[in-house]
Amino acid sequence: MGAGSPGDVWRAYQVPALVAAGYRTIAPDSRGVGGSSSEFPAPPETMAGDAAHILRQIADGPVLVVGTSMGARVAVELAAREPDLVAGMVLMAAQSSAGTVAQMYLRAHAALTGDVVPGSESLRVLLGCAGLSPRTLEDPVSARNWADLFSCQPWPPPTGVVEQFRVAASVPGPDPDMLGRCTVPGTVVSFADDIIAPPGAVREFADLLPRVDVVTVEAAGHLGYLEQPEETNRIILAAARRYLA
């Protein structure tokens, strides 16, 4: 998952679609979030090592690894470092380094603690909406539903969530040479209205990988896998059929 989010987010749309198609899914919590025993997040390289450990314990063979945003960084680190564990990748909202808007977004999330000014919960809702397509927010009912969803998150944010955003804001981008040596095939997904990982930045990231295709999901922002779940699921299932055949 992306920074600050537990693996359960995949269970809203992606896991049911994959299970219905006959696949087994593994949706771990990264260090510091969800059911993780650690409150202290780690850089993507370490989280890739965590994922490798999990796969060696419970996977039956090479897997399709799916990641979004910082999770995509973890996924490609895993594929590059442990290619024997990964049959294919789906990398969503990935970029070589966080741009100006992405840095502001990550730092703003990291600043949302119980000690900040009154009204911070409203700021959190506004930050959440920054991850959506304007087309999602044009409908007042949809906008209200998303605002309610963002409001339901624990306040103040757990320490691990805050720290994970700080880690995401501070780590450098992946090593271009490592990406160039990655032999695992994959699909890179950009979301057309994503201001945090803009399509141009996603394309630049994809150009560093020798064996990937690039697809764009329309009417979707940084949280496009939740805004456009049917199209996202179609892409993931196509990758599963292609790489796990």
Secondary structure, 3 states (H helix, E strand, C coil): CCCCCCHHHHHCCHHHHHHHCCCCCCCCCCCCCCCCCCCCCCCHHHHHHHHHHHHHHHCCCCEEEEEECHHHHHHHHHHHHCHHHEEEEEEECCCCCCCHHHHHHHHHHHHCCCCCCCCHHHHHHHHHHCCCCHHHHCCHHHHHHHHHHHHCCCCCCCHHHHHHHHHHHHCCCCCHHHHHCCCCCEEEEEECCCCCCCHHHHHHHHCCCCCEEEEEECCCCCCHHHHCHHHHHHHHHHHHHHHCC
